[in-house]
């Protein structure tokens, strides 16, 4: 059985979190520019939709009616928050692990 170093596990958690957050931003970036272009939503109002599924975000997405890249018609901030949780867990675990002696 191969033993995994706690530092390596923290790094893997961090990378997985970063990938999840980046994927959430990419998913948002595929959907929301057309929502902004085809509804009364401004870009500034659309940015919080990355992390929030507010009524405004859902309403404007539903009212958009435009065709989106890859046929994506909805966005969920769950991926963003899962990535943020993984990043946070990685940082927290890394900060409590004992430092290696030189």
Phi, psi and omega in degrees: 000136182269127177273134179258130179295140177301325178295320178294318178299319178296319179295319179296316176302316179299315179295318178298318178297316180296319178296318179295317178295317178297320178294322178296316177297321178295317178299314178299317183292335176286322187270311194284334174302321177288329176296316179297318182291332187250004179226183178276003181289134176269164179298320178298326177283336182277334183301316179297345180292345175299321185249356186224142175252056184293166178298323179297314180298313181295318180297311182294324177295318180292325182277350187303302178075356180275158174280138182245157178304135180063011179074015180288125182240356180217161178224140176234130180285003181302318179298318178301312183290326174296318177296318178297322178294318177296316177299316180296317179298320178296315180294318180295312180297320179294329181281336180264347177293141178296143180286142179290139180279141181278000000 
